[in-house]
Amino acid sequence: MMQDMTQTLTNCRIFTGDEILSDHSVRVANGCVQDITPSGAGQDGAIDLGGGLLAPGFIDCQVNGGGGVLFNDRPDMAAIEKIIAAHRRFGTTGLLPTLISDDWDTMAAARDGVRAGLQQGLPGLLGLHFEGPYLNPAKKGAHDNALIRPVDCGISDLFSLNDLGAVVVTLAPEMVPPGTIAQLVATGVRVCAGHSAADQGQIDAAIAEGLAGFTHLFNAMPPMESRQPGIVGAALADPGTWCGIIVDGHHVHPTTLRVAVAAKATGRMMLVTDAMPSVGVDAESFRLSGQTVTVEGGRCVLADGTLAGSNLDMAGAVRNTVALLGLPLEEALRMASLYPAEFLGMDDRRGCIAPGYLADLVLLDDELNVQRTWIAGR
C-alpha cells in the first residue's frame, strides 16, 4: 500500500485532549500525528486552517442511522458506509452502527455487515452496538415489543469480538439470567444497562459481573427517587462505569443533565446521538418497525409522542453541552472524543491529538460548526 504523504496543518488552535494550544501546527504522516509545533516559518506547502479549532474527531457509540438509512432496514456494509458519510459531515470520525431490537437473522446480518466493513478497512467503522433485544418491555421506548425476548442461545458466538471491533450490548440486567453479563464480558463485550427498571441491588449485581455502563441515561428507565435510587441513582453513584447522554434539549432537561454531570465521576459521562436516518438529510418522517416516525422541532417522535431516537449530530451535542449545560468547551470536546475512546478501550490511539495517535481530526469554527474532518489523515 502506498504510504500517505506528510502534510502539515497550520494556523490553528489545537485541542490536544488536555488543553487548547494557540497558533500551532500538526504534522501528519502515514495516518498518524507525528508532532505538534508552534506555527511559524519553514512550513512551505502547509495547509492553512484559518485560525480554526482543530480537535480530536468525535466518537459516537450509538448511531441507529443517518443519510436516510436505518441500520435495521439495511444491516450491510453499503448502509454502514452511507451512515458514516452522513455523520462525518458533523465531525464524527468513528462510530458504532447500532441495531435496535430485531430478530436473530437481522442481528446476524448486522454482524456480517460490520465484519465485512472492518475487513475492507471502512474508514470510521469501530465496531457494533446491539441495543436489545434483551430489554424490559415496561421500558421499551420505541422498540417493538414483539421483538423483545429472553436471551437467545448462542449470544456469545454472535457477539464474539474476534473480527467485529468493539462490541457493545445494551440489555436490562433484571431480564437476563444471573451470569449472563459475566459470560458476555468474558468474550470482550462491553455490556450496558438500558431500557431497564432494575433496582439498586440488581445494578450492583450487574456491576459485580462487569457491567461497563448505561445507555442514554434517564431515558427508558425509572427516575431516581428519595427511597428508590434505582438504575439512575446506581449509575451516578458508581465511579467506574460510563454513562451515555443525549444532549439535544429534548431527551433530558438541561438542569437534570447538569446535576448528573456534577454527580458522576469526572470522565465517565460521554455524548451519544442515538441518531436516526433523518440526520444528514432533509426528512420529515421515516419508518421504524412498521410505525411512522415524524421529525419535528428537532425531535423524532411516534404518533403517541414517544421519542424514537434523535435528530442529533455530535457537533450539535457538543454545542448543546456548552450552551445548555454550561460546561467548558474542553470538557464538552472530551465527552465527544476522549471519554468514548476510553469506554471502547481505544484511548491509546484515539481521542487525543498527540504523537502516535491516529490523525482522526475535526476542524471547528468559532460557532463550533464543522469545517473539515480527517480520518487517519485523509
DODRENZA-879739 format. One record per residue (C-alpha): residue in three letters; z, y, x. Coordinates in Angstrom, 2 decimals. Example, Ala and Ser with C-alpha at 12.3 -4.5 7.8 and 13.67 -1.06 7.14 Angstrom:
<rs>
<r code="ALA" c3="7.80" c2="-4.50" c1="12.30"/>
<r code="SER" c3="7.14" c2="-1.06" c1="13.67"/>
</rs>
This chain:
<rs>
<r code="MET" c3="0.00" c2="0.00" c1="0.00"/>
<r code="MET" c3="-0.89" c2="3.45" c1="1.31"/>
<r code="GLN" c3="2.21" c2="5.46" c1="2.10"/>
<r code="ASP" c3="2.78" c2="8.79" c1="0.41"/>
<r code="MET" c3="2.08" c2="11.84" c1="2.50"/>
<r code="THR" c3="5.02" c2="14.03" c1="3.38"/>
<r code="GLN" c3="5.48" c2="17.03" c1="1.09"/>
<r code="THR" c3="7.92" c2="19.90" c1="1.25"/>
<r code="LEU" c3="9.21" c2="21.54" c1="-1.93"/>
<r code="THR" c3="10.33" c2="25.04" c1="-1.07"/>
<r code="ASN" c3="11.60" c2="28.33" c1="-2.51"/>
<r code="CYS" c3="14.04" c2="26.76" c1="-4.95"/>
<r code="ARG" c3="17.67" c2="26.34" c1="-5.72"/>
<r code="ILE" c3="18.76" c2="22.74" c1="-5.31"/>
<r code="PHE" c3="21.45" c2="20.96" c1="-7.28"/>
<r code="THR" c3="22.37" c2="18.13" c1="-4.96"/>
<r code="GLY" c3="24.63" c2="16.37" c1="-7.46"/>
<r code="ASP" c3="27.60" c2="18.19" c1="-5.97"/>
<r code="GLU" c3="26.64" c2="21.85" c1="-5.56"/>
<r code="ILE" c3="23.79" c2="24.30" c1="-6.03"/>
<r code="LEU" c3="22.18" c2="25.45" c1="-2.78"/>
<r code="SER" c3="20.24" c2="28.72" c1="-2.90"/>
<r code="ASP" c3="16.82" c2="29.19" c1="-1.30"/>
<r code="HIS" c3="16.47" c2="25.71" c1="0.15"/>
<r code="SER" c3="13.67" c2="23.21" c1="0.65"/>
<r code="VAL" c3="13.43" c2="19.46" c1="0.20"/>
<r code="ARG" c3="11.19" c2="17.27" c1="2.36"/>
<r code="VAL" c3="9.94" c2="14.13" c1="0.62"/>
<r code="ALA" c3="8.13" c2="11.17" c1="2.16"/>
<r code="ASN" c3="7.45" c2="7.60" c1="1.06"/>
<r code="GLY" c3="9.07" c2="8.26" c1="-2.31"/>
<r code="CYS" c3="12.43" c2="9.34" c1="-0.90"/>
<r code="VAL" c3="14.22" c2="12.52" c1="0.07"/>
<r code="GLN" c3="14.13" c2="12.98" c1="3.84"/>
<r code="ASP" c3="16.19" c2="16.12" c1="4.29"/>
<r code="ILE" c3="17.30" c2="19.41" c1="2.75"/>
<r code="THR" c3="16.97" c2="22.59" c1="4.80"/>
<r code="PRO" c3="17.10" c2="26.35" c1="4.24"/>
<r code="SER" c3="13.72" c2="27.76" c1="3.23"/>
<r code="GLY" c3="12.01" c2="29.71" c1="5.96"/>
<r code="ALA" c3="9.15" c2="29.92" c1="8.36"/>
<r code="GLY" c3="7.32" c2="26.90" c1="9.66"/>
<r code="GLN" c3="6.72" c2="25.33" c1="6.27"/>
<r code="ASP" c3="2.97" c2="25.71" c1="6.04"/>
<r code="GLY" c3="1.50" c2="23.70" c1="3.18"/>
<r code="ALA" c3="4.81" c2="23.58" c1="1.33"/>
<r code="ILE" c3="4.82" c2="23.59" c1="-2.47"/>
<r code="ASP" c3="6.37" c2="26.84" c1="-3.68"/>
<r code="LEU" c3="8.66" c2="26.20" c1="-6.65"/>
<r code="GLY" c3="9.04" c2="29.86" c1="-7.50"/>
<r code="GLY" c3="12.81" c2="30.04" c1="-7.25"/>
<r code="GLY" c3="13.40" c2="27.39" c1="-9.92"/>
<r code="LEU" c3="16.28" c2="24.93" c1="-10.03"/>
<r code="LEU" c3="15.48" c2="21.52" c1="-8.59"/>
<r code="ALA" c3="17.85" c2="18.83" c1="-9.90"/>
<r code="PRO" c3="18.09" c2="15.05" c1="-9.88"/>
<r code="GLY" c3="15.86" c2="13.57" c1="-12.57"/>
<r code="PHE" c3="17.59" c2="12.70" c1="-15.82"/>
<r code="ILE" c3="18.53" c2="9.11" c1="-16.65"/>
<r code="ASP" c3="18.69" c2="8.11" c1="-20.32"/>
<r code="CYS" c3="20.36" c2="4.81" c1="-21.19"/>
<r code="GLN" c3="19.44" c2="4.85" c1="-24.90"/>
<r code="VAL" c3="15.83" c2="5.53" c1="-25.89"/>
<r code="ASN" c3="14.54" c2="3.94" c1="-29.09"/>
<r code="GLY" c3="11.17" c2="5.62" c1="-28.90"/>
<r code="GLY" c3="9.06" c2="8.64" c1="-28.14"/>
<r code="GLY" c3="5.49" c2="9.84" c1="-28.20"/>
<r code="GLY" c3="5.05" c2="8.44" c1="-31.71"/>
<r code="VAL" c3="6.12" c2="4.94" c1="-30.64"/>
<r code="LEU" c3="9.16" c2="2.95" c1="-31.83"/>
<r code="PHE" c3="10.07" c2="0.24" c1="-29.33"/>
<r code="ASN" c3="10.98" c2="-2.20" c1="-32.12"/>
<r code="ASP" c3="7.47" c2="-1.89" c1="-33.55"/>
<r code="ARG" c3="5.74" c2="-2.34" c1="-30.20"/>
<r code="PRO" c3="8.02" c2="-4.13" c1="-27.74"/>
<r code="ASP" c3="5.41" c2="-4.35" c1="-24.99"/>
<r code="MET" c3="4.58" c2="-2.71" c1="-21.68"/>
<r code="ALA" c3="1.97" c2="-0.34" c1="-23.10"/>
<r code="ALA" c3="4.50" c2="1.05" c1="-25.58"/>
<r code="ILE" c3="7.13" c2="1.42" c1="-22.86"/>
<r code="GLU" c3="4.65" c2="3.39" c1="-20.76"/>
<r code="LYS" c3="3.95" c2="5.74" c1="-23.67"/>
<r code="ILE" c3="7.66" c2="6.24" c1="-24.37"/>
<r code="ILE" c3="8.34" c2="7.02" c1="-20.72"/>
<r code="ALA" c3="5.47" c2="9.54" c1="-20.63"/>
<r code="ALA" c3="6.86" c2="11.34" c1="-23.69"/>
<r code="HIS" c3="10.34" c2="11.67" c1="-22.21"/>
<r code="ARG" c3="9.17" c2="12.55" c1="-18.70"/>
<r code="ARG" c3="7.97" c2="15.89" c1="-20.09"/>
<r code="PHE" c3="11.64" c2="16.67" c1="-20.78"/>
<r code="GLY" c3="12.97" c2="15.75" c1="-17.35"/>
<r code="THR" c3="13.76" c2="12.06" c1="-17.83"/>
<r code="THR" c3="12.67" c2="10.16" c1="-14.72"/>
<r code="GLY" c3="14.42" c2="6.90" c1="-15.58"/>
<r code="LEU" c3="15.29" c2="5.26" c1="-18.89"/>
<r code="LEU" c3="16.21" c2="2.09" c1="-20.72"/>
<r code="PRO" c3="13.94" c2="1.27" c1="-23.68"/>
<r code="THR" c3="16.36" c2="0.44" c1="-26.47"/>
<r code="LEU" c3="15.79" c2="-2.25" c1="-29.08"/>
<r code="ILE" c3="17.91" c2="-1.81" c1="-32.20"/>
<r code="SER" c3="18.94" c2="-4.88" c1="-34.22"/>
<r code="ASP" c3="15.97" c2="-7.18" c1="-34.71"/>
<r code="ASP" c3="15.06" c2="-10.86" c1="-34.91"/>
<r code="TRP" c3="15.15" c2="-13.20" c1="-31.93"/>
<r code="ASP" c3="11.38" c2="-13.19" c1="-31.40"/>
<r code="THR" c3="11.29" c2="-9.40" c1="-31.18"/>
<r code="MET" c3="14.19" c2="-9.43" c1="-28.75"/>
<r code="ALA" c3="12.32" c2="-11.94" c1="-26.59"/>
<r code="ALA" c3="9.17" c2="-9.82" c1="-26.79"/>
<r code="ALA" c3="11.14" c2="-6.76" c1="-25.63"/>
<r code="ARG" c3="12.44" c2="-8.78" c1="-22.70"/>
<r code="ASP" c3="8.91" c2="-9.85" c1="-21.80"/>
<r code="GLY" c3="7.59" c2="-6.29" c1="-22.10"/>
<r code="VAL" c3="10.26" c2="-4.94" c1="-19.76"/>
<r code="ARG" c3="9.75" c2="-7.81" c1="-17.34"/>
<r code="ALA" c3="6.02" c2="-7.08" c1="-17.23"/>
<r code="GLY" c3="6.64" c2="-3.37" c1="-16.72"/>
<r code="LEU" c3="9.00" c2="-3.96" c1="-13.83"/>
<r code="GLN" c3="6.64" c2="-6.45" c1="-12.22"/>
<r code="GLN" c3="3.90" c2="-3.81" c1="-12.43"/>
<r code="GLY" c3="6.21" c2="-1.17" c1="-10.97"/>
<r code="LEU" c3="6.05" c2="1.05" c1="-14.06"/>
<r code="PRO" c3="7.48" c2="4.41" c1="-12.92"/>
<r code="GLY" c3="10.60" c2="5.42" c1="-14.81"/>
<r code="LEU" c3="11.48" c2="1.98" c1="-16.19"/>
<r code="LEU" c3="15.01" c2="0.99" c1="-15.20"/>
<r code="GLY" c3="15.84" c2="-1.93" c1="-17.50"/>
<r code="LEU" c3="16.53" c2="-2.73" c1="-21.14"/>
<r code="HIS" c3="19.14" c2="-1.89" c1="-23.75"/>
<r code="PHE" c3="19.77" c2="-4.22" c1="-26.70"/>
<r code="GLU" c3="21.65" c2="-2.20" c1="-29.33"/>
<r code="GLY" c3="22.67" c2="-5.04" c1="-31.61"/>
<r code="PRO" c3="22.24" c2="-7.26" c1="-33.49"/>
<r code="TYR" c3="25.85" c2="-8.40" c1="-32.98"/>
<r code="LEU" c3="27.39" c2="-5.47" c1="-34.83"/>
<r code="ASN" c3="29.87" c2="-4.81" c1="-37.61"/>
<r code="PRO" c3="27.93" c2="-4.47" c1="-40.91"/>
<r code="ALA" c3="30.51" c2="-1.97" c1="-42.11"/>
<r code="LYS" c3="29.38" c2="0.36" c1="-39.32"/>
<r code="LYS" c3="25.68" c2="-0.47" c1="-39.29"/>
<r code="GLY" c3="24.41" c2="3.11" c1="-39.50"/>
<r code="ALA" c3="20.62" c2="2.92" c1="-39.76"/>
<r code="HIS" c3="20.44" c2="-0.70" c1="-38.55"/>
<r code="ASP" c3="19.01" c2="-3.23" c1="-41.00"/>
<r code="ASN" c3="21.93" c2="-5.18" c1="-42.47"/>
<r code="ALA" c3="19.70" c2="-8.25" c1="-42.88"/>
<r code="LEU" c3="19.23" c2="-8.40" c1="-39.10"/>
<r code="ILE" c3="22.90" c2="-8.06" c1="-38.14"/>
<r code="ARG" c3="24.25" c2="-11.54" c1="-37.45"/>
<r code="PRO" c3="26.70" c2="-13.66" c1="-35.44"/>
<r code="VAL" c3="25.99" c2="-14.31" c1="-31.78"/>
<r code="ASP" c3="22.87" c2="-16.41" c1="-31.21"/>
<r code="CYS" c3="22.85" c2="-19.39" c1="-28.89"/>
<r code="GLY" c3="21.21" c2="-18.69" c1="-25.55"/>
<r code="ILE" c3="22.04" c2="-15.00" c1="-25.28"/>
<r code="SER" c3="22.99" c2="-15.33" c1="-21.61"/>
<r code="ASP" c3="19.50" c2="-16.64" c1="-20.87"/>
<r code="LEU" c3="17.86" c2="-13.87" c1="-22.89"/>
<r code="PHE" c3="19.90" c2="-11.16" c1="-21.19"/>
<r code="SER" c3="19.55" c2="-12.59" c1="-17.67"/>
<r code="LEU" c3="19.34" c2="-9.87" c1="-15.05"/>
<r code="ASN" c3="17.03" c2="-11.75" c1="-12.69"/>
<r code="ASP" c3="13.97" c2="-9.66" c1="-13.49"/>
<r code="LEU" c3="15.00" c2="-7.16" c1="-16.17"/>
<r code="GLY" c3="16.55" c2="-4.42" c1="-14.09"/>
<r code="ALA" c3="19.73" c2="-3.02" c1="-15.64"/>
<r code="VAL" c3="20.55" c2="-4.71" c1="-18.95"/>
<r code="VAL" c3="22.90" c2="-3.05" c1="-21.44"/>
<r code="VAL" c3="24.05" c2="-4.80" c1="-24.62"/>
<r code="THR" c3="25.80" c2="-2.91" c1="-27.42"/>
<r code="LEU" c3="27.93" c2="-5.10" c1="-29.69"/>
<r code="ALA" c3="31.02" c2="-4.91" c1="-31.89"/>
<r code="PRO" c3="33.82" c2="-6.67" c1="-29.98"/>
<r code="GLU" c3="35.56" c2="-7.73" c1="-33.19"/>
<r code="MET" c3="32.43" c2="-9.56" c1="-34.37"/>
<r code="VAL" c3="31.89" c2="-11.85" c1="-31.36"/>
<r code="PRO" c3="33.94" c2="-14.88" c1="-30.23"/>
<r code="PRO" c3="36.56" c2="-14.35" c1="-27.51"/>
<r code="GLY" c3="35.00" c2="-14.81" c1="-24.12"/>
<r code="THR" c3="31.54" c2="-13.60" c1="-25.17"/>
<r code="ILE" c3="31.84" c2="-10.31" c1="-23.32"/>
<r code="ALA" c3="33.13" c2="-12.03" c1="-20.19"/>
<r code="GLN" c3="30.24" c2="-14.50" c1="-20.38"/>
<r code="LEU" c3="27.69" c2="-11.69" c1="-20.52"/>
<r code="VAL" c3="29.40" c2="-9.67" c1="-17.80"/>
<r code="ALA" c3="29.29" c2="-12.74" c1="-15.54"/>
<r code="THR" c3="25.48" c2="-12.68" c1="-15.76"/>
<r code="GLY" c3="25.36" c2="-8.99" c1="-14.77"/>
<r code="VAL" c3="25.03" c2="-7.47" c1="-18.23"/>
<r code="ARG" c3="26.74" c2="-4.16" c1="-18.96"/>
<r code="VAL" c3="28.40" c2="-4.58" c1="-22.34"/>
<r code="CYS" c3="29.20" c2="-1.55" c1="-24.50"/>
<r code="ALA" c3="31.10" c2="-1.36" c1="-27.77"/>
<r code="GLY" c3="29.30" c2="0.31" c1="-30.65"/>
<r code="HIS" c3="28.69" c2="0.09" c1="-34.39"/>
<r code="SER" c3="32.23" c2="-1.23" c1="-34.45"/>
<r code="ALA" c3="35.50" c2="-0.87" c1="-36.34"/>
<r code="ALA" c3="37.56" c2="-2.52" c1="-33.60"/>
<r code="ASP" c3="41.21" c2="-1.56" c1="-33.32"/>
<r code="GLN" c3="43.07" c2="-0.64" c1="-30.13"/>
<r code="GLY" c3="44.09" c2="-4.23" c1="-29.43"/>
<r code="GLN" c3="40.55" c2="-5.56" c1="-29.83"/>
<r code="ILE" c3="39.18" c2="-2.90" c1="-27.50"/>
<r code="ASP" c3="41.91" c2="-3.60" c1="-24.94"/>
<r code="ALA" c3="40.94" c2="-7.27" c1="-25.03"/>
<r code="ALA" c3="37.26" c2="-6.34" c1="-24.62"/>
<r code="ILE" c3="38.07" c2="-4.13" c1="-21.63"/>
<r code="ALA" c3="40.00" c2="-7.01" c1="-20.09"/>
<r code="GLU" c3="36.83" c2="-9.09" c1="-20.43"/>
<r code="GLY" c3="34.79" c2="-6.46" c1="-18.62"/>
<r code="LEU" c3="33.60" c2="-4.03" c1="-21.30"/>
<r code="ALA" c3="31.71" c2="-1.28" c1="-19.48"/>
<r code="GLY" c3="31.52" c2="1.48" c1="-22.04"/>
<r code="PHE" c3="30.97" c2="2.83" c1="-25.54"/>
<r code="THR" c3="27.67" c2="3.58" c1="-27.26"/>
<r code="HIS" c3="27.25" c2="7.02" c1="-28.90"/>
<r code="LEU" c3="30.98" c2="7.74" c1="-29.08"/>
<r code="PHE" c3="32.24" c2="8.80" c1="-32.55"/>
<r code="ASN" c3="29.06" c2="7.66" c1="-34.30"/>
<r code="ALA" c3="29.18" c2="4.40" c1="-36.29"/>
<r code="MET" c3="32.90" c2="3.95" c1="-35.59"/>
<r code="PRO" c3="36.09" c2="4.99" c1="-37.42"/>
<r code="PRO" c3="37.71" c2="8.28" c1="-36.38"/>
<r code="MET" c3="40.86" c2="8.36" c1="-34.30"/>
<r code="GLU" c3="43.97" c2="8.78" c1="-36.47"/>
<r code="SER" c3="47.60" c2="9.53" c1="-35.70"/>
<r code="ARG" c3="48.80" c2="5.94" c1="-36.01"/>
<r code="GLN" c3="45.46" c2="4.17" c1="-35.60"/>
<r code="PRO" c3="43.73" c2="5.30" c1="-32.39"/>
<r code="GLY" c3="41.04" c2="2.67" c1="-32.93"/>
<r code="ILE" c3="37.91" c2="2.45" c1="-30.84"/>
<r code="VAL" c3="37.64" c2="6.21" c1="-30.25"/>
<r code="GLY" c3="41.21" c2="6.57" c1="-29.03"/>
<r code="ALA" c3="40.90" c2="3.47" c1="-26.85"/>
<r code="ALA" c3="37.65" c2="4.78" c1="-25.37"/>
<r code="LEU" c3="39.09" c2="8.16" c1="-24.49"/>
<r code="ALA" c3="42.32" c2="6.73" c1="-23.07"/>
<r code="ASP" c3="40.70" c2="4.22" c1="-20.73"/>
<r code="PRO" c3="39.83" c2="5.76" c1="-17.35"/>
<r code="GLY" c3="37.40" c2="3.07" c1="-16.19"/>
<r code="THR" c3="34.81" c2="2.86" c1="-18.98"/>
<r code="TRP" c3="31.88" c2="5.15" c1="-19.71"/>
<r code="CYS" c3="31.07" c2="6.91" c1="-22.99"/>
<r code="GLY" c3="27.60" c2="7.89" c1="-24.09"/>
<r code="ILE" c3="27.48" c2="11.02" c1="-26.25"/>
<r code="ILE" c3="24.68" c2="12.59" c1="-28.30"/>
<r code="VAL" c3="24.92" c2="16.36" c1="-27.86"/>
<r code="ASP" c3="22.46" c2="17.59" c1="-30.46"/>
<r code="GLY" c3="24.83" c2="19.59" c1="-32.65"/>
<r code="HIS" c3="24.34" c2="17.09" c1="-35.49"/>
<r code="HIS" c3="25.82" c2="13.74" c1="-34.49"/>
<r code="VAL" c3="29.20" c2="15.12" c1="-33.42"/>
<r code="HIS" c3="30.73" c2="18.56" c1="-33.90"/>
<r code="PRO" c3="30.81" c2="20.52" c1="-30.62"/>
<r code="THR" c3="34.57" c2="21.07" c1="-30.89"/>
<r code="THR" c3="35.12" c2="17.32" c1="-31.19"/>
<r code="LEU" c3="33.00" c2="16.75" c1="-28.11"/>
<r code="ARG" c3="34.81" c2="19.45" c1="-26.14"/>
<r code="VAL" c3="38.12" c2="17.74" c1="-26.89"/>
<r code="ALA" c3="36.66" c2="14.34" c1="-25.98"/>
<r code="VAL" c3="35.25" c2="15.54" c1="-22.66"/>
<r code="ALA" c3="38.60" c2="17.11" c1="-21.80"/>
<r code="ALA" c3="40.44" c2="13.90" c1="-22.69"/>
<r code="LYS" c3="38.20" c2="11.41" c1="-20.89"/>
<r code="ALA" c3="38.43" c2="10.81" c1="-17.16"/>
<r code="THR" c3="36.04" c2="13.10" c1="-15.27"/>
<r code="GLY" c3="32.75" c2="11.40" c1="-14.52"/>
<r code="ARG" c3="32.85" c2="8.95" c1="-17.40"/>
<r code="MET" c3="31.00" c2="10.93" c1="-20.07"/>
<r code="MET" c3="27.21" c2="10.65" c1="-19.94"/>
<r code="LEU" c3="24.47" c2="12.18" c1="-22.03"/>
<r code="VAL" c3="22.16" c2="9.95" c1="-24.06"/>
<r code="THR" c3="19.49" c2="10.90" c1="-26.56"/>
<r code="ASP" c3="19.26" c2="7.90" c1="-28.93"/>
<r code="ALA" c3="15.75" c2="9.27" c1="-29.25"/>
<r code="MET" c3="13.28" c2="8.21" c1="-31.91"/>
<r code="PRO" c3="9.43" c2="8.22" c1="-31.98"/>
<r code="SER" c3="9.35" c2="11.88" c1="-33.03"/>
<r code="VAL" c3="10.35" c2="13.08" c1="-29.54"/>
<r code="GLY" c3="7.29" c2="14.48" c1="-27.82"/>
<r code="VAL" c3="5.09" c2="14.63" c1="-30.91"/>
<r code="ASP" c3="4.88" c2="16.81" c1="-33.99"/>
<r code="ALA" c3="6.03" c2="14.27" c1="-36.57"/>
<r code="GLU" c3="7.56" c2="14.92" c1="-39.97"/>
<r code="SER" c3="8.51" c2="11.28" c1="-40.56"/>
<r code="PHE" c3="8.27" c2="7.72" c1="-39.27"/>
<r code="ARG" c3="9.16" c2="4.22" c1="-40.45"/>
<r code="LEU" c3="12.25" c2="2.28" c1="-39.40"/>
<r code="SER" c3="12.96" c2="-1.23" c1="-40.71"/>
<r code="GLY" c3="10.89" c2="-0.56" c1="-43.81"/>
<r code="GLN" c3="12.55" c2="2.78" c1="-44.55"/>
<r code="THR" c3="11.16" c2="6.27" c1="-44.15"/>
<r code="VAL" c3="12.97" c2="8.47" c1="-41.66"/>
<r code="THR" c3="12.44" c2="12.20" c1="-42.18"/>
<r code="VAL" c3="12.54" c2="14.64" c1="-39.27"/>
<r code="GLU" c3="14.09" c2="17.87" c1="-40.48"/>
<r code="GLY" c3="16.16" c2="20.59" c1="-38.86"/>
<r code="GLY" c3="16.29" c2="18.71" c1="-35.58"/>
<r code="ARG" c3="17.67" c2="15.57" c1="-37.28"/>
<r code="CYS" c3="16.23" c2="12.16" c1="-38.10"/>
<r code="VAL" c3="17.62" c2="11.04" c1="-41.48"/>
<r code="LEU" c3="17.17" c2="8.28" c1="-44.04"/>
<r code="ALA" c3="16.79" c2="9.10" c1="-47.72"/>
<r code="ASP" c3="20.56" c2="8.82" c1="-48.23"/>
<r code="GLY" c3="21.26" c2="11.29" c1="-45.41"/>
<r code="THR" c3="22.26" c2="8.67" c1="-42.83"/>
<r code="LEU" c3="21.37" c2="9.76" c1="-39.30"/>
<r code="ALA" c3="18.76" c2="7.42" c1="-37.79"/>
<r code="GLY" c3="18.73" c2="8.09" c1="-34.09"/>
<r code="SER" c3="17.86" c2="11.57" c1="-32.93"/>
<r code="ASN" c3="15.06" c2="14.01" c1="-32.20"/>
<r code="LEU" c3="16.79" c2="14.97" c1="-28.95"/>
<r code="ASP" c3="15.42" c2="15.00" c1="-25.41"/>
<r code="MET" c3="17.51" c2="15.09" c1="-22.23"/>
<r code="ALA" c3="16.67" c2="18.67" c1="-21.30"/>
<r code="GLY" c3="17.83" c2="19.70" c1="-24.75"/>
<r code="ALA" c3="21.01" c2="17.67" c1="-24.29"/>
<r code="VAL" c3="21.71" c2="19.50" c1="-21.02"/>
<r code="ARG" c3="21.10" c2="22.89" c1="-22.62"/>
<r code="ASN" c3="23.38" c2="22.00" c1="-25.53"/>
<r code="THR" c3="26.12" c2="20.76" c1="-23.22"/>
<r code="VAL" c3="26.16" c2="24.18" c1="-21.57"/>
<r code="ALA" c3="25.63" c2="26.30" c1="-24.70"/>
<r code="LEU" c3="27.61" c2="24.33" c1="-27.33"/>
<r code="LEU" c3="30.30" c2="22.68" c1="-25.22"/>
<r code="GLY" c3="30.72" c2="25.45" c1="-22.67"/>
<r code="LEU" c3="30.61" c2="23.10" c1="-19.70"/>
<r code="PRO" c3="29.44" c2="24.31" c1="-16.27"/>
<r code="LEU" c3="25.76" c2="23.69" c1="-15.58"/>
<r code="GLU" c3="26.63" c2="21.45" c1="-12.65"/>
<r code="GLU" c3="28.69" c2="19.14" c1="-14.86"/>
<r code="ALA" c3="26.02" c2="19.05" c1="-17.55"/>
<r code="LEU" c3="23.47" c2="18.01" c1="-14.93"/>
<r code="ARG" c3="25.79" c2="15.31" c1="-13.60"/>
<r code="MET" c3="26.24" c2="13.99" c1="-17.15"/>
<r code="ALA" c3="22.45" c2="13.65" c1="-17.34"/>
<r code="SER" c3="21.86" c2="12.09" c1="-13.93"/>
<r code="LEU" c3="24.72" c2="11.06" c1="-11.63"/>
<r code="TYR" c3="27.02" c2="9.57" c1="-14.25"/>
<r code="PRO" c3="24.32" c2="7.44" c1="-15.91"/>
<r code="ALA" c3="23.28" c2="6.29" c1="-12.43"/>
<r code="GLU" c3="26.87" c2="5.27" c1="-11.72"/>
<r code="PHE" c3="27.09" c2="3.46" c1="-15.06"/>
<r code="LEU" c3="23.96" c2="1.48" c1="-14.21"/>
<r code="GLY" c3="25.07" c2="0.78" c1="-10.64"/>
<r code="MET" c3="22.17" c2="2.80" c1="-9.22"/>
<r code="ASP" c3="24.07" c2="5.74" c1="-7.74"/>
<r code="ASP" c3="23.25" c2="4.64" c1="-4.20"/>
<r code="ARG" c3="19.63" c2="5.69" c1="-4.79"/>
<r code="ARG" c3="19.52" c2="7.81" c1="-7.96"/>
<r code="GLY" c3="21.49" c2="10.70" c1="-9.44"/>
<r code="CYS" c3="21.62" c2="12.93" c1="-6.34"/>
<r code="ILE" c3="19.27" c2="14.86" c1="-4.10"/>
<r code="ALA" c3="20.23" c2="13.64" c1="-0.65"/>
<r code="PRO" c3="18.55" c2="11.93" c1="2.31"/>
<r code="GLY" c3="17.69" c2="8.34" c1="1.47"/>
<r code="TYR" c3="17.74" c2="8.85" c1="-2.29"/>
<r code="LEU" c3="14.65" c2="8.34" c1="-4.41"/>
<r code="ALA" c3="12.74" c2="11.56" c1="-4.98"/>
<r code="ASP" c3="13.27" c2="11.46" c1="-8.76"/>
<r code="LEU" c3="13.40" c2="15.17" c1="-9.44"/>
<r code="VAL" c3="13.14" c2="17.74" c1="-12.22"/>
<r code="LEU" c3="12.33" c2="21.43" c1="-11.85"/>
<r code="LEU" c3="14.01" c2="23.72" c1="-14.41"/>
<r code="ASP" c3="13.52" c2="27.39" c1="-15.17"/>
<r code="ASP" c3="16.32" c2="29.84" c1="-15.91"/>
<r code="GLU" c3="16.46" c2="28.69" c1="-19.55"/>
<r code="LEU" c3="16.69" c2="25.03" c1="-18.40"/>
<r code="ASN" c3="13.21" c2="24.21" c1="-19.64"/>
<r code="VAL" c3="11.38" c2="21.56" c1="-17.65"/>
<r code="GLN" c3="8.55" c2="22.81" c1="-15.44"/>
<r code="ARG" c3="7.72" c2="19.72" c1="-13.38"/>
<r code="THR" c3="9.00" c2="16.22" c1="-12.69"/>
<r code="TRP" c3="8.64" c2="13.79" c1="-9.81"/>
<r code="ILE" c3="9.27" c2="10.04" c1="-9.89"/>
<r code="ALA" c3="9.59" c2="8.57" c1="-6.40"/>
<r code="GLY" c3="7.94" c2="11.73" c1="-5.06"/>
<r code="ARG" c3="4.95" c2="11.60" c1="-7.42"/>
</rs>
